[in-house]
Amino acid sequence: MTKKIIVEECVEGCHWIIEQPNGPTSIGTCKICNNTKEFRNSMPGSGWDRNGQNKK
């Protein structure tokens, strides 16, 4: 069973249900209008976003 996490609302009034992290991004689906959007699972410069670069 996949657990979903409610994270944010968009300006259109969407209520995003975002899949659990499994890589650099997760797909979110609005529970109101069923739109989908890709969300990043990390902040730039950390975790999945490093791309082999050292932090300055």
DATARA-V841421 format. One record per pair of residues at least 12 apart in sequence whose C-alpha atoms are under 8 Angstrom apart, sorted by sequence separation. I is the first residue (numbers start at 0). J is the second residue. D is the distance in Angstrom with one decimal. If there is no record, write none. Layout:
BEGIN
i/j/d
I/J/D
I/J/D
END
This chain:
BEGIN
i/j/d
4/16/5.9
5/17/6.2
15/27/5.7
16/28/5.3
25/37/5.8
26/38/6.1
3/16/6.2
4/17/5.5
15/28/5.5
16/29/6.1
24/37/6.4
25/38/5.3
3/17/5.8
4/18/6.5
15/29/4.5
16/30/6.7
24/38/5.4
25/39/6.5
3/18/5.0
4/19/6.8
14/29/5.2
15/30/6.4
24/39/4.4
25/40/6.7
2/18/7.1
3/19/5.9
13/29/5.5
14/30/5.8
23/39/6.0
24/40/5.1
1/18/7.6
2/19/6.6
13/30/7.2
14/31/6.5
23/40/5.4
1/19/7.4
13/31/6.2
22/40/7.4
23/41/6.9
13/32/7.1
20/40/6.2
17/38/7.8
23/47/5.1
22/47/7.0
23/48/6.9
END
